[in-house]
Amino acid sequence: MTGPIELTDDPVPTIPVDDEFSLTPARWEDRAAHLEHLNVSPLIHHYLASIPYPYTEADADEWMREILTRPYTGCDEADWTIRLASGEAVGECWLLSILRGNRAEVGYWMAPAYWGRGIPGRAVRALSLFAMREFDCRKIVATIRDGNGRSRRVLEKAGFAFEATLRSHTVHEGRSYDVHYFGLWRES
């Protein structure tokens, strides 16, 4: 890491989910968990092309600098750490393209050691309901790349409904992929 970073004095708020975990602001100490969890399996990179594989110390430094210095108030994107009650960081959940009074997009990744425990679905649901209250979003959207059955189940368990398939919507490592679009609507 080069030089000190000045942490924002306006981090994302903690969102309690249940006795097992909460969504919290990131901490510099989470960097080690990122390096560990994001290098276990190339599948995270395969389905989230914005996360490089292998995930290097430089990648971790750059990401931590970005999320630890970004102010929350007035943001159009925000990131939370999925943190177990023990304090361990095991993934991330985020909002992109926050359009207050309209919609936002939710995304997430989870450490492979915690797959199959229902944590991502509960995290996505909690963050989506938070966005509806906090930003007056009427709809939360999520996209997954074709073949990502785990993420499809996460979204369905979080209450999202399939809306459409966007054909050849993204290219990753020279190959074109369909993207499936899901939505969760606020009850009026």
C-alpha positions as CSV (number, residue, x, y, z in Angstrom):
1,M,0.0,0.0,0.0
2,T,1.3,3.5,-0.8
3,G,0.6,6.2,1.7
4,P,-2.1,6.6,4.3
5,I,-5.7,6.8,3.4
6,E,-8.2,9.2,4.8
7,L,-11.3,7.3,5.8
8,T,-14.6,8.8,5.1
9,D,-16.4,10.2,8.2
10,D,-19.6,9.3,6.5
11,P,-19.6,5.4,6.1
12,V,-22.6,3.3,5.1
13,P,-24.8,2.5,8.1
14,T,-24.8,-1.0,9.7
15,I,-27.9,-3.0,8.7
16,P,-28.7,-5.8,11.2
17,V,-30.0,-8.9,9.4
18,D,-30.3,-11.7,12.0
19,D,-28.3,-13.4,14.8
20,E,-25.9,-14.9,12.3
21,F,-24.7,-11.7,10.4
22,S,-25.1,-8.0,9.6
23,L,-24.2,-5.8,6.7
24,T,-21.6,-3.4,8.0
25,P,-19.2,-0.7,6.7
26,A,-15.9,-2.2,5.4
27,R,-12.8,-2.1,7.6
28,W,-9.2,-2.1,6.4
29,E,-8.7,-5.4,8.2
30,D,-11.2,-7.0,5.8
31,R,-8.5,-6.8,3.1
32,A,-7.0,-10.1,4.3
33,A,-10.4,-11.8,4.0
34,H,-10.8,-10.5,0.5
35,L,-7.5,-11.9,-0.5
36,E,-8.3,-15.2,1.0
37,H,-11.9,-15.6,-0.2
38,L,-11.5,-14.1,-3.7
39,N,-8.6,-16.5,-4.5
40,V,-10.4,-19.8,-3.5
41,S,-12.4,-20.2,-6.7
42,P,-12.3,-18.6,-10.2
43,L,-16.1,-18.9,-10.2
44,I,-16.6,-15.6,-8.5
45,H,-14.5,-13.9,-11.3
46,H,-16.3,-15.9,-13.9
47,Y,-19.7,-14.5,-12.9
48,L,-18.5,-11.1,-11.7
49,A,-16.0,-10.0,-14.3
50,S,-15.2,-6.8,-12.3
51,I,-13.4,-9.0,-9.7
52,P,-10.0,-10.1,-11.1
53,Y,-8.6,-13.6,-10.6
54,P,-6.2,-14.2,-9.2
55,Y,-7.1,-11.3,-6.8
56,T,-3.8,-9.6,-5.9
57,E,-2.7,-7.5,-3.0
58,A,-2.7,-4.5,-5.3
59,D,-6.4,-5.3,-6.2
60,A,-7.3,-5.5,-2.6
61,D,-5.5,-2.2,-1.8
62,E,-7.3,-0.4,-4.7
63,W,-10.7,-1.8,-3.7
64,M,-10.3,-1.0,0.0
65,R,-9.1,2.5,-0.7
66,E,-12.2,3.1,-2.9
67,I,-14.8,1.8,-0.5
68,L,-13.2,3.2,2.7
69,T,-13.0,6.8,1.3
70,R,-16.4,7.0,-0.4
71,P,-18.9,9.1,1.5
72,Y,-22.4,7.6,2.0
73,T,-24.5,10.8,2.0
74,G,-25.7,11.6,-1.6
75,C,-24.0,8.5,-3.0
76,D,-25.2,6.7,-6.2
77,E,-23.4,3.5,-5.1
78,A,-22.7,1.9,-1.8
79,D,-20.9,-1.2,-0.5
80,W,-21.5,-3.3,2.7
81,T,-19.5,-6.1,4.1
82,I,-21.3,-9.3,5.0
83,R,-20.0,-9.8,8.5
84,L,-20.7,-12.8,10.7
85,A,-21.6,-12.2,14.4
86,S,-18.0,-13.4,15.1
87,G,-16.7,-10.3,13.2
88,E,-15.4,-12.3,10.2
89,A,-16.0,-10.7,6.8
90,V,-17.4,-13.4,4.4
91,G,-18.6,-11.4,1.4
92,E,-20.0,-8.1,0.1
93,C,-23.4,-6.7,-0.9
94,W,-23.8,-3.5,-2.8
95,L,-26.1,-1.0,-4.4
96,L,-25.4,0.5,-7.8
97,S,-27.1,3.1,-9.9
98,I,-29.1,4.4,-6.9
99,L,-31.9,6.6,-8.4
100,R,-33.7,8.0,-5.4
101,G,-37.5,7.7,-5.6
102,N,-37.0,5.2,-8.5
103,R,-34.7,2.2,-8.4
104,A,-31.3,0.7,-7.6
105,E,-29.4,-2.4,-8.6
106,V,-28.2,-4.9,-6.0
107,G,-25.2,-7.2,-6.3
108,Y,-23.2,-9.5,-4.0
109,W,-20.4,-12.1,-3.7
110,M,-20.0,-14.7,-1.0
111,A,-17.0,-16.6,0.2
112,P,-17.2,-20.2,-1.2
113,A,-16.9,-21.7,2.2
114,Y,-20.2,-20.1,3.1
115,W,-22.2,-21.1,0.0
116,G,-25.3,-23.1,0.6
117,R,-26.1,-21.5,4.0
118,G,-28.7,-19.0,2.8
119,I,-26.6,-15.9,3.8
120,P,-26.6,-14.2,0.4
121,G,-30.4,-14.4,0.0
122,R,-31.0,-12.9,3.4
123,A,-28.4,-10.2,2.8
124,V,-29.9,-9.3,-0.6
125,R,-33.4,-9.1,0.9
126,A,-32.3,-7.0,3.8
127,L,-30.3,-4.6,1.6
128,S,-33.2,-4.3,-0.9
129,L,-35.7,-3.5,1.8
130,F,-33.2,-1.0,3.2
131,A,-32.9,0.7,-0.2
132,M,-36.7,0.9,-0.5
133,R,-36.9,2.7,2.8
134,E,-33.7,4.8,2.7
135,F,-33.7,5.9,-0.9
136,D,-37.5,5.5,-1.6
137,C,-36.7,3.0,-4.3
138,R,-39.8,1.5,-5.9
139,K,-37.9,-1.3,-7.5
140,I,-34.6,-3.1,-6.9
141,V,-33.1,-4.9,-9.9
142,A,-30.4,-7.6,-10.2
143,T,-28.7,-9.2,-13.2
144,I,-27.0,-12.6,-13.4
145,R,-25.0,-14.1,-16.2
146,D,-26.4,-17.2,-17.9
147,G,-25.4,-20.4,-16.1
148,N,-25.2,-18.9,-12.6
149,G,-27.9,-21.1,-11.0
150,R,-26.7,-20.4,-7.5
151,S,-27.3,-16.6,-7.9
152,R,-30.7,-17.3,-9.5
153,R,-31.7,-19.2,-6.4
154,V,-30.3,-16.4,-4.1
155,L,-32.5,-13.9,-5.9
156,E,-35.6,-16.0,-5.9
157,K,-35.2,-16.7,-2.2
158,A,-34.8,-13.0,-1.6
159,G,-38.2,-12.4,-3.3
160,F,-37.0,-11.3,-6.8
161,A,-38.9,-12.3,-9.9
162,F,-37.4,-13.1,-13.3
163,E,-38.3,-10.4,-15.8
164,A,-36.3,-11.0,-19.0
165,T,-33.3,-12.5,-20.7
166,L,-31.0,-10.0,-22.5
167,R,-29.4,-12.0,-25.3
168,S,-25.6,-11.7,-25.8
169,H,-25.7,-8.8,-23.4
170,T,-22.2,-9.1,-22.0
171,V,-18.8,-10.3,-23.2
172,H,-16.3,-11.9,-20.8
173,E,-12.9,-13.2,-21.8
174,G,-13.9,-13.1,-25.5
175,R,-17.2,-15.0,-25.1
176,S,-20.7,-13.5,-25.3
177,Y,-23.2,-14.3,-22.5
178,D,-26.9,-13.8,-22.0
179,V,-27.9,-11.9,-18.9
180,H,-31.0,-12.6,-16.8
181,Y,-32.8,-9.6,-15.3
182,F,-34.7,-9.8,-12.0
183,G,-36.8,-7.4,-10.1
184,L,-38.2,-6.8,-6.6
185,W,-41.0,-4.3,-6.3
186,R,-42.0,-2.3,-3.3
187,E,-45.5,-2.9,-2.2
188,S,-47.6,0.3,-2.5
